[in-house]
Amino acid sequence: MAVRAETLLKDYRAKRDFARTKEPDHVPAKARGTGTAPIFVVQKHDATRLHFDFRFEFDGVLKSWAVTRGPSSNPKDKRLAVRVEDHPLAYADFEGVIPAGEYGGGTVMLWDIGTWSPIEDVKTGLAEGKLKLRLDGQRMKGDWALVRMKPREKEKRENWLLIKEKDLEATEEDVLVPTHLTSVASGRTLEEIAAGKPGKTKTKPGKKPRAEKLTRKAKEPSTRVWTGGKAVALPAFRQPQLATLVDDVPEGRDWVFEMKYDGYRALAAIAGPEVRLFTRNGKDWTTQFGRLVEPLSRLTRSSALIDGEICAFDDKGRTDFSTLKDALSNGKALVYFAFDLLEADGEDLTRLPLTERKARLEALLGTIGRDAEIQYSEHVTGNGRKVLDTICREGHEGIIAKKADAPYRSERTRGWLKIKCSKRQEFVIAGWRPSDKRRGFASLLLGTYEDGVLTYRGRVGTGFSGDDLETLQSALDARAIDKPAFAKVPRDIARAARWVRPELVAEIAFTEFTPDGVLRHPSFLGLRTDKPAEEITREDAAPADVEKKPAARPKATAKPRKPETLALEDQDGIAAAEKAGVRLTSPDRVVFPGQGVTKAELVAYYAAVAPAMLPYVKDRPLSLLRCPQGRTKYCFFQKHDTGGFPDAIKSTLVVEKDGSEEDYFYVTDLAGLIAGVQMNVLEFHLWGARRDLIEKPERIIFDIDPDEGLGFEHVRQAAFDIRDALSALGLQTFPMVTGGKGVHVIAPLARRAEWPEVKAFCKAFANHMADAEPDRFTAALSKARRKGRMFIDYLRNERGSTAIAPFSTRSREGAPVAVPVSWDELTTIPAANAFGLGEAAARAGGPDPWKGYFDLNQAITRKLLDSLGG
């Protein structure tokens, strides 16, 4: 190998005067990677032009490319990489200054180092101009490709492209070059290296650190930085304190209560301008969380070790893990909630009481603006039950209870307790079942480790976005194995399963475990790359008070309730479900926390309104809004039957526009509505056609959607104006308040015209109204064009579109209902969400506000369309 390396390094040696440059001239007796994975290195090189030199060990040398703008973690960025001469393996240690006038004269920084493995044959790739490598560096991770560009005529140099592959390490914006400005070996900037300032490691002067040693682990001794001429130790990683899941809130003023954040646990080690961010398991994720480095570096000129959670806010102002995953990949804002201080100025604070540690943390953070990237995690002393109720009502995950006078312990203790509003935890992905309707998986097979054995916990087939499907399938394919890692799998599940190495961890929301330990109604929330699979166990809540059995929590129905016109009781709902033949589990589970409405009460509501609701709902394809954890948590739409639903919810085969076939839900009776409640459906949305004549709609609907700031009086008047305009065309209409902020104006139709003709009429009518009063109305979907106006939404009148069903509940604060009203009533109704469950149930048994709806024989005709210029 050394002989071949000598031959390969002729160009390298010919270009350098080793009497002037300190670049290495020797060839090791054996390859650096012998017995281990081969190395790669990236050196930031401020020569004639600033660039990054990417090198990987092969054939006893470092194959090398000069990357003009540096590597990018965004797969869309194709960075020019010019192949240069092979370098000796010893070059992987080189950091310093190449004298001016010498080849490559300028400053060299060791920017990244790690190991690599081939995805495809390297010799073939070099010859054919396409290399694929898997990197495990401190900064560059995952799969990367080097692709040679087609050479131009008389071109002498080899131009390649360095491209990040789409995998779990990829991001939508580059977080590598903009974030990492210092050496992985010495912690110095280019300027400090050029000025000859001492390195910030404990390496002795004159002795270079070996490349194999440079991949620092979190537990190794901390490095030092120089702040104002003074050496400051960068704190080493510590195992974080973990909370014990319990079933109720502890009592007493010796407990303080904090928000349970839905994000990534992270320890921030700070020494002046130097910052390291570690996951709960000690992984250095400074790269992934790079946007927080600069604001953390401003906190102190000395040192600190802070415990906290990295989060992102959803559109409702709540910390949300799915939003965080998106934020990490697309460059959006991150927030670090700091809740404990373990070290400050080199002093170990872990033996101090929590309240004293938090006081020092608050002083360290200083005055904080509401939009700052670093936030102090506030706490409340005592009143834990009230804190939990408030947190859950506002849709957050739960609370953490902490002993006020306890020290910090790097283990799971009962000094910290977590109480969740609903159930969610991590599970190991160990297999998948193929989809019958698309390429890829239909569901993931989940498990937890119990006493070292991977135990099957069920499968999840909902909650995935389009990006999730693509990313997950790629990750599954890369981990394929022949036999299951589960100790035991049900035979019917195993029959069609594909198995994978149990390495991926998914966070799952679910309602409960069945008696045999399988998940009920699981929904995928996202992958967790901060938690190792082997640590994932089933989480069961322990009693909050180990000295005595906690008193039973008050039933949700005992909470203060908004006065209702008609009482809805749990027992009525349970009886209705039994009569309908639908098994109702967890009947006392609260689905509307603000009102204390339980699952059984919701069944009682639908039993009361079914005679009035079903004529408008039955036998129509449906889209269901499911909220497995109640209104305030994660909800998602489901329109296709993927299995697992009670028989009372039926499915019908619908041919899609592309010729594929999909199973859509529909119901025919009260049992179907109750089955929907059992499956955590909080909203029923329906097509405008029945399944027996699906190409011919039986109604048109105009949804009035006001801009922010426009009151309901504007919406109400718009509804009357739309009514009058349609009446002038010969169409009689009926109004419905939606339970949100709008009104639906609905015209029933004889089933003659098909979807294209009906949509064309509705679009022409909406444009006609907008053209007549452009200051009031718009037919454009764009939010920007809606300012100060009302959007006449005609788009619900196309094949496959849905609208909220009459008498359906809405997944909104106050548990409002979409209610049919008469035009006379609409003049006095104060808001679109004016009706609660009891009031809507009482109306359903009274006079019909839509009398004559099914007797009308009106239709969309060519003449009608022509009258609007359509």
N, C-alpha and C positions, 0 to 999 in steps of 0.2 A: 504493500500500500504506500509506504514512504517513497519508494522508487518512482511510482506513478505520480505521486504528489509532487516530487521534484520536477518532473516533466511538465506537469500542469501549471507550475508556478513560474515558468520562465518569463512570461510577460510581466508578471507582478514584480519580479526582481529587476528586470531590465528597465523599469520605469522609475526606480528609486535609488537614491544614494544613502545607504544605511549608515554612512559616517555622519550624515546631517539629520536624518529623521529617526525617531524612536519607534517607528513601526517595526513589528517583529519580522525576523528574517529566517527563523528556524522552522523545521518541520518535526512535529512530535513523532516519537517512535511508533505510536499507534494512534488510531483515531480516538477523538475525545469521547465519542459515543459508544465505544466498545463496552459491551455488557449492559448498556443502558440505551435509552432512546437517543438518537443523534440530536445535536443542538441546532438552533437557529439564533440569529442575532440581528438587531436593527441598530444602526449607528446614524445618529443625526449629524450631518456633515455640513458645516458652514464654510464652504470653499468659494470658488468663483460665484456659484449660485448655491443657495441653501437647498439641500435635498436630504433624502434618507436612503441609506444603503441597506438593502435587505439581503441577508446571506444565510444559506443553510448548508449544513455539513453533508457532503456526499463525495465519494471517491477519495477520501483523505484530505479534502480541501473544503473551503467555503465557496460554493457557487454564489455569484454575486450579481445584484442588479441595483442600479441607481434609480430610486423612485422620486420623481421630481417634486411632487407635493406631499409625499408621505402616504402611508397606508390609510385607507378609509374603511370604517366599519359599516358604511352604507353600500349595499350591493349595487346601487345605481351608479356609484362613482367608479369609473374605470381609470385608474391612475397609471400614467406612462411610466414604464420601468425599462431602463436601458441596460442591457446586459453588459457587464464589464469583466475584467480579468478575474480569474479565480484568486482567492486570498488564502493564506495559511490559516490553519485552525487556531493558532495562537492569536490571530487578529481579533478573535471573539472577546479578548480581555482588553483590547486597546481603547484607551480614552486619553485624549490629550491634544496637543497642538502639533500639526505638521508644519514645518517652517515654510515661510513665504518663498516662492521660487521653486519649491519642490513640487513634484506631481501630487495634485490634490491638496495643495497648501491651504491650511485653515484649521478650524477647531472641530474635534470629533467627540461626540457624546455617546456613551453607551445607553441608548434609548429604550431597548427592550431585549430580553433574552429568555429562552426557554427551550423546550424540546419539540420535535415534530415527528409525524409519522406519515407514510405515503397513503394516499387514497387510491392511486393508480400507479403503474410501473413508472419509476422516475427516468430510467434510461430511455424508454420509449417516449415519454413526455418531452424530454429534452430534445430528442431527435425530431419529433413531430410538431413541437411548438405548443404543447398543452400540458401543463403540470397541475396536479391537484394535491394539496398538502393539508394536513390537519395540524394546527399549531396549538401549543399549550404554553404560552408565554405569560409574562406579568401583565402585558397590555394587549397583545394580539392573541386572540383565541378563536377556536372553531375552524371551519373549513375555508380555504383560500385557493384561488386559481391564478396561475401565471399563463397568459395566452400570448403567443407571438403574433405580431401584426404582419400582414402581407408586406414583404420588403418592396420598396420602391426601386426604380431603375437607378443603378450606380450607388445605391445606399450601402454604406460600409458597416454601420452599427446595427446591432440587433435590437429592434424596438418591440417590447412586450407590454402587456397590460397586467397590472396587479388588481385583482377583483375579489371582494368578499363574497362568499357564497351565502345563499339564503339559509340561515339556520337560527338556532336560539341565541347566538351571540351577535347576530346582525341587528343594526339599528337603522332608522329612517334618516337620521342625520349623523354625520361623522362625529364621534365623541373621543377619537384617539388623539389626533394631532393637536386640536385646539385645547385639550385638557391637560396633556402630559408635557410639561415644559422642563422637567429635571431628569437627571440620570438615574437609572435603576441601580447603578453601582455606587455612586458617590452622593447622590441627592443634589448635585450642583446644576446650575443653569449653564448654557453655553458661555455666557459672559463670565461666570465665575471660573469655568474651566480655562477660558482664554487668559484670565487675570492670574491664574495659578493659585487661586484660593484653595485652602485645604478641603479635602473631601469630608462628607458628613457621615462617614462610616468609621468603624474602629480598625480598619485596615492599617497596618503599620506603614510609615513612610517608606517608599522605595519598594514595597512589596505589592504586586498586583493581586486583586482578588481573582480566584479561579472562576471561570465561567460557570462551572457546574454548581458552584456555591451561591451564585448570584440570585437564583430564584428564592427570595426570602420567604419564609413562612411566618405567619403572624406571631408564633410563640417564641421566635428567636429574639435575642437581646435587641432592645430598641437602638435605633441610630441616633445621631446627634446633629442638630443644626446650630448655626451660629446666628444669634440675634443680638445686634448691637455689640458684637465682639465677645459675647458670652455664650458658652456652650449650653444648650438646652436639650434635655433628653426627650426623644419622641417616645411617648408611653407605649409599652407593649400591650398586645391584645390580652384581654381577660375573658374567661368564660362568663357570659351574662347570667344574671339571676333570672329564673323562669318562674312563671305563675302556675298554680294548681287550679284546674277547672273544678268549680263547685256549683251546687244547684241552687244556692240562695245567697243573699247579701248578709255579710257579718254585721253585727250590731255593735254600737259603742263608739265613743269619741276617740278611742285609741286607734281607729282606722281612718285613713284618708282615701279618697276615691278619685281616680283619674279616668279619662276617656280611654277606651281600648281602640287603638288606631288600626286601620286596615291597610297595612303596608309591609315594608321590609324592616325588620329589626336591624339596627346598625350601631356599632360603636365607632365614635369619631376620636381618633388619636391626633392631637394637635401639638406642634412645637413651633411657635412663631408662624412663618409662612408655610411650613410643611404640614400636610394633612394626609392621613390614611383613614379610609373607611372600611370597616370589617363587618362581614355578616355575622350572624349569631354563632356560626361554626368556624369563624376565624378566616374565612376567605377574604382576600384583599379585593374589594370591589370599588376601589377608588376610580377606576376607569368608568364603570357603569354609572356611578353616581357623581361623575366629574363636575356637573353643574353646581354642586354644593361645596366644592373645594374652596373656591374663592371667598364666599361669605364666611365659611368656617375659619379660614386663615386670618380673618380680620378680628376674631374674638379676643385674642391675647397675644402679647409678644413673648409670653412664657409658654408653659405647657399645660395640657388638660386632656383628660380621657372622659368622654361624655357618652352616656347611654341614651338611646332614643329610637325613633321610628321614622323611616323615610316614606313619605306619602304623596299622593296627588289627589286633588279634589274633583269630584264629578260635577255635573251641571247643577246639582242641588246643594253644593257646598259641603258634601260629606266625603270623608276619606274612603277610597274605594280601590280595591286591589286591581280590578280589571282596568280602571282608568290609569293606575300607576304603571301597569305593563305597557299600555299605549304611550304614556308619557315618556317612558324610558327609551322607546323605539323611535318616537317622532320629535324628540327634543323639547317637549312642553315642560312647564314649570314643575319643580319638585319642592317639597317642604320637609324640613327636618324638625320633628317635634322632640326636643330634648327634655328628658324626664329624670335624669340622675347624673351625678358628678362623682366619678370614682377616683380621679387624681386631679390635683391642681398644683402647679409650680413644683412638681416633683414630690409632693406630699400625698401619701395614701390616705384617702378619706373613707374607705369602705367600712371602717369600724365606727364611724359616727352615726348617729340616728338619722333616719331618712329625712326628717324635716330640716335638720341642720345641713345635710348635703344639698337639699333642694334650695335652701336659702342662699347657699354659696353659689349654686348654679344660676339662680336668678340674678344675683349680683354680677356674675361673670357675663351673662348675656346682655345686661343693661337694658336700656329703653328699646323696645321692639315695635316697629310699625306693623300694622295688620297684614301688609303684603310682603313682609320680609321672608326670606327663604329659611331662616332659622327661627323657630318659635319655642317659647317656654311652655311646657305642659302644665297647665293649671290643675289644682286639685281642690276638693271640698272635704272638710273635716266633718265626719258624722253624716247623718241623714242619707245613708247609702241606698235605702229603698226608694226615696224620692229621686235621688240622682239616677238610678237605674231606670225608673219609669220615664223620666224626662229624656234620657239618652235613647231609649227604645222608641219612644213616641216620635222622635225626630229622625228615626231611620238609621241610627248608627249601630255598630256591631255589639257593643256592650261596654262594661267597665272593668277596671282593675282596682281591687282593694289592696291597700298596703299598710302594714303595721307602721305607725308613725314613728316609733322609737327604735325600730329594728335596724341592725347593720346590713350592709350589702353582702350577700352570699352568692358565690358563683355556682349555683345549683338550683334545682327546682325545689321550692320550699312552700310552706303554708304561711310564710310571712307576706307573700304576694298571692292573691287569689284572683282568678278571672271568672266573671259572670257574664254569659252571653245572652243577647236578646233572642237569638235563634241559633239553630245548629249548623255548624260548618267546621270542617277540619280537612287535613291533608290525607291523601291516599296514594298508594304506589300504583302506577300503571304497569301491569304485567301481561297485557294482551289486548286484542281487539277483535271485533266481529265485522266482517265486510258488509258493505251496504248493497242491497239489491237494486238500488235506484240510481246510484252514482258510483264513480270510482272512489275507492278509499274506504274508510271505516264508517260503520253505523253507530257503534258504541265502543267505549273503552272498558276493559275489565279491571276492576280495582281491588286492592287488598291492603291489609295492614300486617305488621309483624307482631306476633304474640309469642313470647318465649323463643325468639329466633326463627319462628316458622311463619312463612307468608300465608296468611289466611284470606280466602276469597270473601269480598264484601259486596259484591254486586257489580252492576255495570251502569254507565252513564251515557245517555244518548242525546241530551239536550244542553243548550247553553253555549254552543259553539258558534263563533263568527266564521265568515269565509276565510279570513286570515288564519284563524285557529286551525281549521281543517287542513290547510296546506302545510303549515308549520309542523303540526302534530304528525301528519302522515309521513313527512320526511324524517322526523325524529323516530317514529316507530319503525320505518323501513331500515334505518341504520342500526337498529338494535334487535333485529329478527333472530330468533332461536328456534330450535325444533321441538323442545319439550317445555311444558309449563313450569314456571317457578313456584306456582301455588302448591301447597301440600295436597289440596283436594279441590276439585272443581265439579259443580253439577254436570252430569253427563250431557244434558241438552245444551248447556252453554259451551262445553268443551268441543262438541261435535263440529261446529263451524268456526272455532276460534283460531286466531293466529297469535303466536306467542312472542314476547319480547323480553329482553333482559330487564329486570325490575330496577330501573335507574331513574325514570321520570316520576316526578311527584306532582300531583294535581290537587288544587284546592276545590272542594266540592261543597255546595249547599245542599241540605237534605232536611226532611221533616223528622225522621226518626230511624232507629234501627228496628227491624222486625225481630220477633223472638229468637230466630235462628241467626241473628247478627248480620243481616243483609240490609243495605240501604233502601229506604223508601223515598221515592220521588227525588232522586239526586239531580243536580244541575251543575254543569261545569262552570267554574269561575275563572280559572287560569292555571298556568304552570307555576310551580314554586321551585326556582333554581337555587334558593338559599338554604334549603333543608335537605340533608342526605336521606335517601330512601330507607336505609337500614334503621333510621331512628323513628320511622313513622309507625305509631301504634294507635289502637282505638282509644279515643278520648271518652271517658265516662265521668260524669260530674260526681264528685264526692260531696258528702254533707258539708255545708259551710261551717258548722260547729261540730267538732269531733267529740265534744263532751256530752252533748245531748242531741237527740234527733230533732231537726228543725221543724217548727210548726208548719203545717200545710199552708202554702201561699193562698191568699184569698182568690176565689174564683173571679174570672174576668168580669162576670156579670155583676159582681159586687162593686165595681168601679163606678164613679159618678157617670151618669149617662145623660145625653141630650134628651129632653122630653120628646117622646114619639107619640104619634096618633094611635098606633096600634102596637101593643106589646108583642115582642118576639122572644120566645123562651127556648132554652136549650132542649127541654124535654119535648117541645113541639117538633123541633128539627129532627131529633133522634127518632121520634115516632114516625115522622114523614119518611125518613130514609128507610126504616124497617118496612113500612108499608110498600114502598117503591121497590124493595128488594135490593137496595144498594148498601153495601157495608161501609159504614162511616167510622173512620178511625180518628182518634184524638178529637172528639167533638167539642171539648172545652178549650181547644187551642185558639188563642186570640189572633184574628186575621186583620182587624182594624184596631190597632192599639189605642189611638186617640179616643175612640168611642167604646172600647172594651168589647167589641162585637166578636163573638166566637164563631167557629165553624158551624156548630149546630144551629145557632141563631140565623146564620146566612141561609142554611137549608130551610129553616122555618119561613124566612122571607120569600124564597123562591116557591115554596109550597103555597104561600098566600097569593102570589102574583101570577102563577102559572096559567090559570084560565085566561087572563088578559094578555099575557106575554106570548104564549105558544102560537096563536094564529099568525103572528108576524115573524116567528123564528123557526118553526118546525120545517123540516125538509129542505132547508137552505144550507149550502156549504158555510162553514164557520171558521173563523180565526179566533183562537183562545189566548187571552192574556193570563199567563200562569204566574203566581207568586208563591213559590214553595215555602217561603219564610214569612209570609204576611205582607201587607201592603207596603210597609216601610223598607223592605229589603229588596233583594234582587228579583226582578220580574222579567219575563220574556214572552214573546208571541210564538205560538205554535199553531200551524195550520194543517200540517200533515200528520196522519196517524202513524206513529213509529212503533206502536205496540205498547202494552202495559196498561191500557185504559180499561175501565169497566165496560162490560158489554152494552150497558145502557147508552154509552156514547158510541154512535155508529159511524161508519165511514163509507164514502162513495167514491168511485173511481172517476177522475176528471182528466180528460186529455188536455195537456198544456199546449201553448202556442208552438213549441218546438217539436210536438208530436209525442213527447214522453207522457207517461201516466203517473198521477199522484193520487194518494188516498186523502180525501178531505173529510173533516169531521161534519156530522150533522146530528141533530136530536129530533125526536118525534113526540116526546112526552116529558112529564115532570121527572121521571127517573133519569133521563138524560141530563137535565139541569142539575139534579142532585149529584150525579156522577161527576159533573164538571166541578162542583164545589169540593168533592172528595179529592179531585186532582188539582186543587188549589187554584181554580179558575176564578178570577175576580172580575173579568170583563168578557162578554160574549159579543163578537163582531160578526156581522152577517153579510153575505153576498146580496146583490139586488135581484137574484133569480133563484128559482127552485131547481132542485136537482133533476126533476123529470123533464124540464125544458130549459136547460142551463144556458143556451145561447140566446134566449129571449128574456130580457129583464122585465120585472113586473112593477118597477117603480123607478123614479128618478129622485135624486136627493141633492140639495144645495146646502153646504155647510158654511155658515158665516163665521169666519175666523178673524177677530179684531186685532189690531195692533195693540201693543202695550200702551196703557193709558186711556184707551177708549172704554167708557163705562157700558154697562149692560143696556142702558137706554138707547145707545147707538145701535147695538145688535138687534134689539127688539124692533126698532123702527125699520131697520134694514130688512128684517123678516117680513114685515107688513108690505114693504115696497116690492120685494120679490114675489110675494103672494099676489099682489095686484097686477104685476107685469105678466105673470103666468096666467092669471085669470083672463087677462085681455087676449091671451092666445088660446083660450078655451080649456085651460087645465086647472082643475080644482086641487087645492093643496091642504096639507095638515102640518101643524108645527109640533116640534118636540124639543124640550130643553135637554141639553146633552149631559148634564151633570158636571160639565167642565166650565167653559166660559162662553159657549156659543149656542146657536139655535139651528136645528135642521128643518128645512122646508122641504116636505116630501109630497110628491104627486104619484099616486098609484097608477099603474098602466095595465091595459089589456096586453097580453103577451103576443104581440105581432111583430114589432121592429126588433132587429138584432143589435148587438152591442155597438158596432161601429156607427150605425145610424143614430142610436141614442146618445152616444158620447159626442158625436158631432153637433147634435142639437144643444146639448148642455153647454158645450164650449162656446157655441155661437151665442147662446143666451147670456152666459157670464160676461163675454166680451161686449155684448149689447148694453148690459147694465154698467159696465166699467166705462164704456165710451160715452154713455149718457151723463154720468156723474163721476168724472175721473178724480175729483177731489175726495169722494167718499169711498169708491170701490176700486178694486183691482182684480183682474183675473190672472195675474202673474203670481207664481208660487214664491218668488224671491222675497225674502224678508226685507231686503233693502228697498224694494218697490212698494212695500206695504206700509211704510211710515205714515202714521196718522190716518190710515185708511183700513177698510175691511176687505179681506180676501174672500171672494166668492169661490169656494172650493167646489169645482165641478168634476174633479179628478176621481171622485168616488163612483162615478158613473161609467167605469170601464170594466171589462171582464177581469175578474180576480180581485178587484178592489173591494174593501169592506167598510162598514160603518157600524157604530155602536148600536146594539139592539135595543128596542123599546123595553124598559123595565130592567135592563142590565145594571148591575152595580158598577161603579167606577173605582179604580185603584187610586183614590185621591183622599186627602185629608177631609174628614167629616163624613166619610162613607156615603157620598151622594149617589143618586140614581138618575139615569136617563129616563125621562117621563113624558109620555104623550100628553099634550094639553090642547084645549080648544083655542081658537083665535081670540075669543072674548076673554078667556082666562089670561092669555099672554099679556094683555094690557096691564095686569096688576101683579104679575110675578116679578119679584125684585132681582132675581139672579138665575143663571142657568143651573146652578147647583143648589137650588132652594129646597129640594126634596130629599129627605133622609129615608132610611129603610122603612120605618114604621109608617110614615106619611105616604110613601109610594104604595105600600101594601094596602093601606086603607083605601086609597084611590082606586086600586085595581078591582075592588069589590063594589065600587059605586057606578055612577052613570058613565057611559063610554064617551070620552071627548072626541073620538074619531068615528063617530057613528056614520055609517054609509061608506066607509073606506073601501070595503070589498065589493060594494055594489056598483062602483063607477066603471064605465066602459069608455075610457079615454085612451088615446094612443098617440105616439109620435109618428107623424106622417111626413111624406115628402113636401107637402104643401106647407106644413108647419115649419119645417126646416128652411124652406125657400123664403118664408116670410122674414126670417132673420138674416137672410143673405148667406146661408150656409150651403 
